[in-house]
Amino acid sequence: MARSLTNSGADAEDLVQETLLRAFRSIDRFDGRHPRAWLLTIVRNAESNRHRRRPELLDDPDQLERHEGWGSIARSTEELVLDAQFDPVVQQAFERLPAKLRVVVELVDLDGLCYQEAADALGVPIGTVMSRLHRARRRIRDRVVDAGVTPRSAR
């Protein structure tokens, strides 16, 4: 299936490796029913996430240098310091979440499961997953704002 999704042997191998890593990380939440369907869902989600996330990383680096304005991007010392502080603040905010909220963030944002898959894994209605995810993201965002650091995209 990975080969049919990627049309490349090397990309298919990477996709299978990513799938197995995700499956391993979430095996404790797998109920044991329909393992083939579970793995195929992870394959499809991993492939779609690969193209959704930062497609410029897949581009040819030589072409990036020629990209309009690439050489003119100068980062200030303040931006570098804020970026270095941002990840630890988010990590700490994530770790402080109650377990019920933290597990939903892990399933949806880190493992790439859709809301329905997360709901099935947790044995709760999809609306519960959505509300917990909303509350968790809001708490993380509030802690980041309170710490005075913002991600690059918010500046």
Secondary structure, 3 states (H helix, E strand, C coil): CHHHHHCCHHHHHHHHHHHHHHHHHCHHHCCCCCHHHHHHHHHHHHHHHHHHCCHHHHCCHHHHHHCCCHHHCCCCHHHHHHHHHHHHHHHHHHHHCCHHHHHHHHHHHHCCCCHHHHHHHHCCCHHHHHHHHHHHHHHHHHHHHHHCCCCHHHC
